[in-house]
Amino acid sequence: MTDVLAVTDHRRGELRDVSYEIITAGRQLADETGGDLHLAVVSGTVNEFAEELNREGVDAIHTVDHGKEFNHDVYTQAITQLYDELAPQYVLAPNSVNGLDYAPAVATELELPIVTDTIDLETDGDTLIATREMYGGKVETTNELEGSAVVTIRGAEWPAAEGTGDASIETFDATIDEDAIGSTVNGFEEVGGGDVDISEADVLVSVGRGIEEEENLPIIEELADALDATVSSSRPIVDNGWLPKNRQVGQSGKVVTPDVYIAIGISGAVQHVAGMKGSDTIVAINTDPNAPIMDIADYAIVDDLFDVVPALTEEFQ
Amino acid sequence: MRVLVTAKEVLTVEDKFEVEETTIADQYLNRDLNEWDSYAVEEAVQLQEAGIVDEVVAVTIGPEECEETIRQVLAKGADRAVRIWDDSLEDVDLLDVGAKTEILSAVIEEEDPDLVLTGVQAGDDSFGATGVSVAEEIGYQWGAVVNHLEHDLEDAASVRRELEGGVEELTDIELPAVLTIQTGINEPRYASLRGIRQAQRKELDVKALADLDVDESVIESELELTDMYEPESESDVTTWEGSPEETAAELGDLLRDKGVAP
């Protein structure tokens, strides 16, 4: 039997979407050999979270009522203790920023292997077959490991669990060693409010690494002017300081849903796609016909942006 | 105060490539300093320039061919480097998090730094787990996905962690600590000519696993890479063909049809 312990994610009083997706992933693994799915809910308003997480397929929900917000030491201690108590085959955690802040520590503490950012999983009870990407998404790989493991799952790869469940909700009395807590969260800050809210724009002209140099940005701005659109970007443009943080579309930036999203010189890394896939119509301008952005684009021009963008600007002038 | 920074030479893949069993054919691969590590190196050098840190030590796991990349790190300002390699690592397809943790932890125990900076992840294998795993192994504190570090380190590091959705967490982390560094935290410098000349004279120590008292068995990865393939495209994209003027006209028509262009 393959019992699974899946750890949920929340922030500032709200469960994050991956908490429902990890139920689906965990249920699938447990089903493959007839095991149980246990959820862990650590810190915050655990009882409210537990009620919300009681969806179809969950066998038991273990709440650890300690602290308001995420602290990796509390998570690490609580989850290793839950593992010792429940002896599951697999510990699943989200491949979120916080997941990556405790899951590797849990694996090390328990002397288990860890496989991160998985996009598909299967098991026969002894062997886990995990699918993950390498080289920035250019290839997929399958990886096998025997025995017990800590596994992190990528968000939005499994559908969110639905329906109402009949899980038992149990308080887990973890022994948290306060002296071992070496970090203190002092608060949160929203970044990049600024002058423009790209999440409000109807048309986004979005620029990526393909623009090559900051000196080339004006051709994008001219197109945006001609279209009365707003300029946004992928992460490298903001990392380089060419545009402010409030223009960044993606997992760590803004989620946008414009009528038209024109992705110029953007390859379409998964973190970027997470922020713009809800756009009504997606147009990609890119020299690489195999760039991941083509998988979600509705229309594409496979050509040099330095030729196409000025031609398009001219269309509207 | 001593900072240890991990610097990995990663493989990057050209747009078009071929897979041979569980690797990408060599002619489609290039070698470069891991992008995330280049930000970690810059942060370490800035701490040294601010007078907070006395010594920056770069550490890598890699064969002799990666020394050019490590010299780049020395040219950017690291004081010395340690390269770990072993014949037993020669044929390893995938060095997993556990193996890297054992090897890097042995170096850290020997060097005894106050702060360890690593990239959030490596651009090739993308695990994103080694820094936190190492911290737990050696009993350091840690912070993952740091995109700001206050340069007045004493007993603690004040950092910002970049959460999803444009939210940052402000956190104090006791030292010694491992921080995994996110891109965008700074602007990595290019090595100056003077730096490149100086780098040739800097110490680059090479160590085998036995020198670190690490047993060869650690590299027997528990994770076995069994297949590699190009992901199937799920694309149903309409691709416009023609000259830039023609394709721009197609896109122009679409935008006018949608009522979003003049």
Interface residues (C-beta under 8 A of the other chain):
Chain A: R11 R16 H72 T76 N95 S96 V97 N98 L100 D101 Y102 A103 P104 A105 A107 T108 E109 P113 I114 V115 T116 D117 I129 R132 E133 M134 Y135 G136 G137 K138 V139 E140 T141 T142 N143 E144 L145 E146 G147 A149 T152 G182 S183 T184 V185 N186 G187 F188 E189 E190 V191 G192 D202 V203 A226 L227 D228 A229 R235 P236 V238 D239 N240 G241 K245 Q248 Q251 S252 G253 K254 V255 D259 V260 I262 T281 V283 A284 D288 P289 N290 A291 M294 D295 I296 A297 D298 Y299 A300 I301 V302 D303 D304 D307 V308 P310 A311 L312 E314 E315 F316
Chain B: L11 T12 V13 D15 K16 F17 V19 T22 I24 L94 D96 V97 G98 T101 V120 G123 D124 D125 S126 F127 G128 A129 T130 G131 V132 S133 A135 E136 E137 Q141 W142 G143 A144 V145 R160 R161 E162 L163 E164 G165 G166 V167 E168 E169 L170 T171 D172 I173 E174 A177 T180 T183 G184 E187 E222 L223 E224 L225 T226 D227 M228 Y229 E230 P231 S233 E234 S235 V237 T238 T239 W240 P244 E245 T247 A248 A249 E250 L251 G252 L254 L255 K258 V260 A261 P262
